[in-house]
């Protein structure tokens, strides 16, 4: 059995930030999570519960569901329109960004 001399903490790259990029297929944006975010998502799964990659992706994306601050009418106006469509939108009190619940 081979063992690595490096512990798992540096391999999870805690200094790396998640990215939101344009989706390669279709419209919209896509979350590129860090290894640390994926490990946290797996850790949150209860023992005996199955989590598929798709489910994990959806959970991670839902936690990062922010409105684009560069949208021409602005995020507050975008949030107002989403509310009229029946979505729940809230603003983070500390950082000030808008997100869809």
C-alpha positions as CSV (number, residue, x, y, z in Angstrom):
1,X,0.0,0.0,0.0
2,X,1.4,3.3,-1.1
3,X,1.1,6.4,1.1
4,X,1.4,10.0,0.0
5,X,3.7,12.3,1.9
6,X,1.3,15.2,1.4
7,X,-1.8,15.5,3.7
8,X,-5.2,16.0,2.2
9,X,-5.5,19.6,3.3
10,X,-3.2,21.1,0.6
11,X,-4.7,18.7,-2.0
12,X,-8.1,20.3,-1.4
13,X,-6.6,23.7,-2.3
14,X,-8.2,25.9,0.4
15,X,-6.8,29.0,-1.4
16,X,-8.7,28.4,-4.6
17,X,-12.0,30.3,-5.2
18,X,-15.1,28.9,-7.0
19,X,-15.7,30.4,-10.5
20,X,-18.9,31.2,-12.4
21,X,-18.3,30.7,-16.1
22,X,-20.5,30.9,-19.2
23,X,-22.1,27.5,-19.9
24,X,-20.4,25.7,-22.8
25,X,-23.8,24.4,-24.1
26,X,-26.9,26.5,-24.0
27,X,-27.5,29.7,-22.2
28,X,-26.6,30.8,-18.7
29,X,-23.7,30.4,-16.3
30,X,-22.1,27.4,-14.7
31,X,-20.4,26.9,-11.3
32,X,-17.0,25.4,-11.3
33,X,-16.6,24.4,-7.6
34,X,-13.3,24.0,-5.7
35,X,-12.3,20.6,-4.4
36,X,-12.9,21.9,-0.9
37,X,-16.6,22.8,-1.7
38,X,-17.1,19.3,-3.2
39,X,-15.6,17.7,-0.1
40,X,-17.8,19.8,2.1
41,X,-20.9,18.7,0.1
42,X,-20.0,15.1,0.4
43,X,-19.3,15.5,4.2
44,X,-22.8,17.0,4.6
45,X,-24.4,13.8,3.2
46,X,-25.8,11.7,6.0
47,X,-24.5,8.1,6.5
48,X,-26.4,5.7,4.3
49,X,-27.8,8.4,2.0
50,X,-26.9,8.3,-1.7
51,X,-25.7,11.5,-3.4
52,X,-25.2,11.5,-7.1
53,X,-22.9,13.9,-8.9
54,X,-25.9,15.6,-10.4
55,X,-27.5,16.1,-6.9
56,X,-24.3,17.4,-5.6
57,X,-23.9,19.9,-8.5
58,X,-27.5,21.1,-7.9
59,X,-26.9,21.6,-4.2
60,X,-23.6,23.6,-4.8
61,X,-25.2,25.7,-7.5
62,X,-28.2,26.5,-5.3
63,X,-25.9,27.8,-2.5
64,X,-24.3,30.1,-5.1
65,X,-27.4,31.4,-6.9
66,X,-26.5,35.1,-7.1
67,X,-28.0,37.6,-9.4
68,X,-25.6,39.3,-11.9
69,X,-24.7,42.8,-10.6
70,X,-23.7,43.8,-14.1
71,X,-27.2,43.2,-15.5
72,X,-28.3,46.4,-17.3
73,X,-31.3,47.3,-15.1
74,X,-29.4,46.3,-12.0
75,X,-29.8,43.4,-9.5
76,X,-32.6,45.1,-7.5
77,X,-34.8,45.5,-10.6
78,X,-34.0,42.0,-11.7
79,X,-35.0,40.8,-8.2
80,X,-38.3,42.7,-8.5
81,X,-39.1,41.0,-11.8
82,X,-38.3,37.6,-10.4
83,X,-40.6,38.2,-7.4
84,X,-43.4,39.1,-9.8
85,X,-42.8,35.7,-11.6
86,X,-43.3,34.0,-8.2
87,X,-39.6,33.4,-7.2
88,X,-38.3,34.0,-3.7
89,X,-35.4,36.5,-3.8
90,X,-33.4,37.9,-0.9
91,X,-30.5,40.3,-0.3
92,X,-27.5,39.4,1.8
93,X,-27.4,42.0,4.6
94,X,-23.6,41.8,5.0
95,X,-22.3,41.6,1.4
96,X,-25.3,43.1,-0.3
97,X,-25.6,40.6,-3.2
98,X,-29.0,39.3,-4.3
99,X,-29.8,35.6,-4.6
100,X,-32.7,33.4,-5.6
101,X,-33.9,31.0,-2.9
